[in-house]
Amino acid sequence: MPTPTTIRSLTVAPLDIPMLRPFGIAGGAQLVAEAALCTVELADGTRGFGEASPFPAFDGETRDGALEAMLASRSGVEGEDARGWRRIASDLAVRASASAAARCAIETAVLDALTRRAGLPLWAFFGGATRELVTDVTIPITSIDESRRDAAERAAEGFTRLKVKVGGPGSATDAARLLAIHEAAPHAELMLDGNGGLTAEAALDLLSDLRTRGITPILFEQPVPGPDLAGLLRVSREGSVPVAADESVRTAADALQVAALGAAQVVNIKLMKSGVAEALAIAAVARAAGLGLMIGGMVEARLAMSMSACLAAGLGGFAFVDLDTPLFLAADPFAGGYAQRGATLDLTPIEAGHGATPGAPSGLPDRALGTSLPPLR
């Protein structure tokens, strides 16, 4: 017998968001954020929204793959009661095992619909520990001059933590870029993010070089490839800088393995690489093991960032917050969600769900919202 919270329909549509300029990491650069919008409608008409934003340069996952996985999962979602969202998530772990972004989008849409109907903000649903977060901002892989300018501009905007992408083909200039960034924003804390683009030896050499220049990062995120836990452990032991596991941790079992080896001191939780339910399990394991918590994302828009912000604020205790990618988009396809003042993300305006809804901002073509195409069924 259907209830008001029975999921009546699940639809998806492509979502293209132009970027201000390329967003470069060790694995490559992204010119356009190729995302997808997932909409879940309950029997009483309440709608919830989710965003799938895979980042091919991060792990090879594509929008086409996410769309395919969401469509393949539709029959297992429609007709289910949104109140059983963890059962739905368990089923998605099988049906959409190849696409974490698809799982994230569907789980987000289901939870958004459920909590919108209840008039409950997701930051409260997840625990209500705080309503405010302070994020870092990323300096992508660019030229030395561009990095220097970016650092000065971000410091002037009020950001006190700069996360600098390193590694990849341009790793020879990493130390010089970091020196330029430090000189442009001398009071900012620096975090390094290798996205798995370095060897342990190269990561340790970079840290040693920086020490001779008087620069000590507060964190080195994923210096080596995800499967290289031995390399991660070596940087953790010899680098004299806390290490965060990102690509190395996609599941709670991964977090447990990293903790058992002592391979990292921090775990970066990204809903887009794990899904919501698995992200909660990772956070629980990390806390039990004494690992620090970081919340991050791919190249995501306001909807996905608001969901991640709700989870981190609700749980509390996230020492590192990296929810900045909407700043790199040339248009915002969503309204609502958190309010941003410089580095501060204020979740108080969110009254129900994650607060973000599809909109039609100036400068964004209809195609970006999928409105020129029928929803994919």
N, C-alpha and C positions, 0 to 999 in steps of 0.2 A: 504494500500500500504506500503510494508516494506521500511524502511529508513536504512541508514548505521548504525544507533544506535539501530535498532531492535535486540532484544535478540534472537539469532538463537538456542542456546542450553545451557542447564545447566547440568553439570555432577558433581558427587561427588565420592570420593574415601577415604577409611580409611587411617589414618596417625598415625603410632605408633612411638613415640619418646622416647628412653630410657632416664632415669634421672640419674644424677650423684649419687644421693642417695635419700632416701625417703623424700618427702616434707610433713611435718606434720603440721596440724592445729588441732583445737579443735575437729573437726568432724571426723578426721582420717588422714591417710597418703596416698600419691599417689606414686607408684613405677614406673609406665610408664605413660607418657602423651598420653592418647587415644583420638586423635583428628581426624578431617576429613578435607579434602581439597575440596572446592567448586570452580568450574571453570565455568565462564560465557563467552560465545563467541558471539560477535555481528555479524551482517550481513556482515560487512566489514572485518571480521577476527580478529578484536581486541579482546584480551582475558583479563579478569579480574579474580582475585583470592581472595577467602575468606577462613577463617579458623574457624572451629567450635571446640572449646576446652572446653567442659563441665568438671566440677570438681565435681564428685559425693560426695566427702566429704563436699563440700560447700552447695549444695542444692539437691543432689540426682539425678541430671540430668546426663544422660549417653550418650556415643557416639551413641549407637544403636538407642536411641530415637531421637538424632539429625539427624542421617542419614535417619531414617524413615520420619521425618518431612520435610527434604529437598526434598526427593523424592516425597512426597505427594504434595509439593508446586510447583513442576516443571511445571505442566501444566498451572499454573497461572502466571508463569514468562516468559516462552518461548513465543515469539510472541509479548511481550510488548516492548515498546520503553524505553530504559534505561534513557532517559531524564525525564521520569516520575517516577523517583525512589521513590518519596514519595508516589505515588499511589501504587506502588509495595509494599512498606513497609506497607501501610495500609491493603492491601490484605493479606500480610504475618501475620499480627497481628491476623487474623482470621484463616488462613490455618495452621499456625505453632504456634498456641497460647501456646502449651505445651512445646515448645523448644525455649528458648531465644537464645541459641547457634546457632541453625539453622537459625533463623532470622538474627543474627549478620553476619553469614558467607555469606548468600545470599546478604544481603544489602551491605556488604563490597565488594563482587565480582562485583556487578552491578556498584557501585560507582567507583571501581577501573578501570573497563573497560571504563566507560564513561569519566573519567578524563585522562586515558592513551590515549584515542583517541584524546582528546583535547590538549594533551601535557601540562596538568596542574597538579602540585603536589597537593595532597589532603590537605596538610597544608595550601596551598593558597586557595583552594576551600572552606575550613571551615573558612577562614577569614584572615589568614596570620599574626596574632598578633605577633608571634615569630617563630624562627626556631630552638630554643634550649630549652631543658628541663633538669632539674637536678633531678634524681630519688633517692629514698631511696633504701635500699636493705633489704630483709627479713631474719630474723633469725628464722628458723622453730622450732617447738617443738622437742627438742632433749635433751640429757643429759646436766648437768651443765658444764661439761668439754668441750663437743662439742660446746656448746653455747659460752663459753669463747673463744675458738679457732676461731670460726667463726667470732666473733666480732673483734678480733685482726686482722684477715686476711682482713676483709672488710674495716676496718679503714685504713690499710696499702694500700689498693687499691684506696683510695681516697673518700670513702663514708662517708658523715658527718651526715647522718640520718640512723638509724637502726630501722626497724619495727620488733618488737618481737611478735611472736605468743604466746598467753597464753590461759588458760582455758582447758577444756576437762579433761580426766582422770589424766593428769599430773599436774593439777593446784596446787597441794600441794607444788611443787618445783618452782612455778613461781617467787616468790620473790627472792629466792636464785639464780635462773638463771639470773634474771635481775641485781642483785648485781654483779654477775660475769661478765656479759656483760659490765656494767658500769665501772668496774675496768679495764677491758681489753681495752675499748675504752672510756676513761673518757671525751673526748671532743666531742663525738658524741651525737646528739639529739636522744632521745628514743621515739618511738611511740609504743603503745600497740595495739594488734589486738586480740580480744577475739573470733571472728567468732561466736558470740552467745553462747559461751560455759560456761558462768558464770551467776549467779544470780546477781541482783543489789547489794545485801548485800555482796556477795563475791568480786565483782568488787570494791566496796567502801573499803572493808577491805584491798584489795591488794594495792590500792592507799594510804591508811593510812600507811600501812607497809612500802611502798616505801618512803614516806615522812620522816619517822623516820630514814631511811637510807640515807637521803639526796638526793633522786632521785625524780625528778618531770618530768614526761613524757610531751611531747608537745601535745599529742593527744591520746585518747583512742577510738579505732575503734570498733564498734559493740560489747560492752561488754556482752550484753544480747541477747536472741533469737530474731529474726526478728519481730515476732508479739507482743513482749512485749514492747510496746511503753511507758507504765507506768514505767517500769524498766529503760528504756533508759532515760526518763525524770528525774528520781530520780538520776541516775548517773550524768547527766548533771548539775543538781542543787546542788548536795552535794559533788561531786568529786573534785571540784576546778581544773578541767582539761577539755579542750574542747573535746567534743564527736563527733565522725563521725558515721553517719548512713550508713550501707552497706547492709546487708541482709534485713533491714527494708525498703529499697527504691529500687524498681524495675521499677516503673512507675512515671510519672510526678504527678499523683494523690497522690502516696505515699509521694513524696517530699513535696507536699502541706500540707498533713496531719502532717508530722513531723514538718514543719515550723510553722503551726498553733498552735501546742502543745508546741513548744519550746523544743522539745525532743532531738534535736541535734544542733550543731553549724556548722557542716560540712556534706556534702553529698559525698559519694564515688560513682562515676559514673563508671560503668563497661559495656562496649559494649556487653560483653558475657552474661550478665544477663538481658539486656534491648533491644538489637538491636541498630542500629545507630540512626534512626529517634527518637526513644523514649529517647535515651540518650541526644539528643539535646534539647528535651522538658524538661527533668529533669534539665539540666543546666540552661535553661531559667527561670524555676520556682525558682530554688535555688538562682539565682542571684537576681531576683525580690524580694525574701523574705529575702535577706541579709545573706544567708547561704554561707559558704566557699565551695570551690570546690576542690575535690580530684579525680584524675584519677587512676584507678587500673585495675586489670585483674584477671583471673583465672590462672591456670598453662598453659601459652600460649607460643607459639613460636614467632619467629621474625615477621611473617606476621601480626598476630593479634596485637602484641605490636606496630608495626609500624603504623597500622591503629589508635590505641588509641592515640599514640603520635601525629599523624597528627591532630586529633580532638582537643586534649588539646592545642597544640601549635597554631593551627588555631584560636580557640576561645580566648585563653589567660586567665590569671587570675586564674590558678590552683595553689593554695598555696601548695598542697601536690601532689606529683607525685610518684606513686608506680608501675613502669613498669620495673620489674627486673627478671621475671621468666625465660627468655631465659638463664640466668646465671646458672640455675639449671638443664639444659638439657645437656645430654652427647653428643648430636650431633645437628647440625642446618640444618634442611631440606630446608632452604630458603636462597637465595642470595639477596643482596640489602637491601632496607629499610634504617633505620637510621644507623649512625655510632656512636659507643659508645667509649668514652674515660673516663675510670673510672666511675664516677657517671653521666657524661654528655652525653645526647643523642642529637646528631647533625643531624638535618633533612635536612640540605643543600644538601646532595647528592641525595635526592629524587627529580627527575626531572618530574615525571608523576605518577599519582596514588599514592598508598602507597609505591611504589618502590620495593616491595618484590616479588620474583618469585620463583617457585619451582626449587630446584637444586638437586644434588646428592652428598652430602658431604661425605668425607672419614669416614668410620666407621659406616655409616647408611645403613642397608640392603635395597634392592629394595622394599621389602614389606612395609617399612615405608612410602614410597611415593605412595603406591597403584599401582606401576608399574607392579607388578606380578599378578595383578587382573585387569580385564576390569573395566572401570568406571561404577559405579552403575547408572542405568537409571530408 
